[in-house]
Amino acid sequence: AQKITQTQPGMFVQEKEAVTLDCTYDTSDPSYGLFWYKQPSSGEMIFLIYQGSYDQQNATEGRYSLNFQKARKSANLVISASQLGDSAMYFCAMTLNEKLTFGTGTRLTIIP
Amino acid sequence: EAGVAQSPRYKIIEKRQSVAFWCNPISGHATLYWYQQILGQGPKLLIQFQNNGVVDDSQLPKDRFSAERLKGVDSTLKIQPAKLEDSAVYLCASSLHGAVNSPLHFGNGTRLTVT
């Protein structure tokens, strides 16, 4: 069975600093996808970034990048130059056989 | 492009009552998902449709939950009878090609409180 683990329940980061949110996964299937979603207090789930298991390069989207280490089965999200609006819950998720499974999330708080 | 529409936004019912949620996915999206998100947890997949057929309903409590997607467009999720532990946010999502490499687009959710 596939499993997604986020070990940081909460993080506090100073504004303008970079932050890394950890995510590890467990699957024996060679074909899978990894996603990060942001959930502000308003509740909507916002897609941030995607990494395919066969992608050779780490995915980047603006201030977001995904540090994909396949051998370690980790897919950490890096947010550069954090902003107050980055305060939210962040979920790592994995797709396998078209089923998307979420981790438990990390609550990120940006301090002014 | 209009997003995923869900209604109602909030619902409060007593245990043993029934409730229904509605979802209209993004136009052209073949795959539709219902997720349950209990406070403090990540979303859990309840059911996944491909057009109007069920792809995965292994985590749907079928004794009380039902869902349908008539005509392969909008969908309803029903709970009958509701239990206290059903209090959660119910999220609907859709994707163009399925979840392998196509991001899911989520609605704003329905927050259900069972008293």
Chai-1 contact restraints between the chains, C-beta under 6 A:
chainA,res_idxA,chainB,res_idxB,connection_type,confidence,min_distance_angstrom,max_distance_angstrom,comment,restraint_id
A,G33,B,V100,contact,1.0,0.0,6.0,A-B,restraint_1
A,G33,B,N101,contact,1.0,0.0,6.0,A-B,restraint_2
A,G43,B,G109,contact,1.0,0.0,6.0,A-B,restraint_3
A,E44,B,N108,contact,1.0,0.0,6.0,A-B,restraint_4
A,M45,B,F106,contact,1.0,0.0,6.0,A-B,restraint_5
A,F47,B,P103,contact,1.0,0.0,6.0,A-B,restraint_6
A,G52,B,N101,contact,1.0,0.0,6.0,A-B,restraint_7
A,F91,B,G42,contact,1.0,0.0,6.0,A-B,restraint_8
A,T95,B,A99,contact,1.0,0.0,6.0,A-B,restraint_9
A,T95,B,V100,contact,1.0,0.0,6.0,A-B,restraint_10
A,E98,B,G98,contact,1.0,0.0,6.0,A-B,restraint_11
A,E98,B,A99,contact,1.0,0.0,6.0,A-B,restraint_12
A,E98,B,V100,contact,1.0,0.0,6.0,A-B,restraint_13
A,K99,B,D56,contact,1.0,0.0,6.0,A-B,restraint_14
A,L100,B,A99,contact,1.0,0.0,6.0,A-B,restraint_15
A,F102,B,G42,contact,1.0,0.0,6.0,A-B,restraint_16
A,F102,B,P43,contact,1.0,0.0,6.0,A-B,restraint_17
A,G103,B,G42,contact,1.0,0.0,6.0,A-B,restraint_18
A,T104,B,G42,contact,1.0,0.0,6.0,A-B,restraint_19
A,G105,B,G42,contact,1.0,0.0,6.0,A-B,restraint_20
